[in-house]
Amino acid sequence: MTRDGFEERQEARRARLLERAKRAENEAEAATAAANKVAGAIPMGQPILVGHHSEKRHRRDLQRIDDGYRKASEKRKEAERLRRQAEGVGTAGISSDDPDAKELLEQKLRALVTQQEKRKAVNAAWRKAGKPDPKTSDGWEPVALALGVSVEAIREIRLNLALLRTHQPSASPFPAYVFANGNAEVRRLKARLTELEVAAARVPRSEEQGVCRVVEDPDDNRIRLIFPGKPEERVRELLKRRGFRWSATASAWQRHLNAAGRVAAQGVVDALRKEGHHDEC
């Protein structure tokens, strides 16, 4: 995928989210207006006349008012959530669709490895200096000298350690869990890079599965399930549960092309075969 194509897709996703937010806001306004209309027909302070012929209608109207305001509240919350998602498009990390994904991941990996090494150096310098107490600056000059930084620069490390010591009395400047988390992130980034390299070597593939056609499009980084017509509602629900979303542009149900996507596609195929959907394609 080209840079222009990636940015167009991001912008299209942002626009779709904003459109859905607007629809939710319109539904909230409509639900509020409908509830207000029903409420306006009831005299202010009018109690339910138990036993009167109007009792059932009154109770029904109160329920309609309650349902209307509740729906309006839910739709407003949905609109807010969708707008937040729209604002966050492109800021949630490195997308595999980004043509610069490999370079960006490599940069992130190098920075993380460097950070891990610096953390190790801080711990080593601190131990060599006799593990000075973080509550005072005494004994921290050798740490600063070993790291080649000023005494002022070491102050942040010392204060962070003092804060950490309130929960872990024997903690080092960077405790074991920090390295464990960092190493886990290093492994994750390396795995993503490997996945991108494998994806770059893929060729397009299209295979009839009897229940649908499975298409792998490496250039678009998508795996697609293509049906001859609109699937039944329960099939659509199955697709959604498996992470597939309808693409009008591709005229297919699709998700990212990766190991998880392949597993999901096979899961859909197996489920449809089990139900006897051999004539879907």
Secondary structure, 3 states (H helix, E strand, C coil): CCHHHHHHHHHHHHHHHHHHHHHHHHHHHHHHHHHHHHHHCCCCCCCCCCCCCCHHHHHHHHHHHHHHHHHHHHHHHHHHHHHHHHHHCCCCCCCCCCCCHHHHHHHHHHHHHHHHHHHHHHHHHHHHCCCCCCCCCCCCHHHHHHHCCCHHHHHHHHHHHHHHHCCCCCCCCCCHHHHHHHHHHHHHHHHHHHHHHHHHCCCCEEEECCCCEEEEECCCCEEEEECCCCCCHHHHHHHHHCCCEEECCCCEEEEECCHHHHHHHHHHHHHHHHCCCCCCC
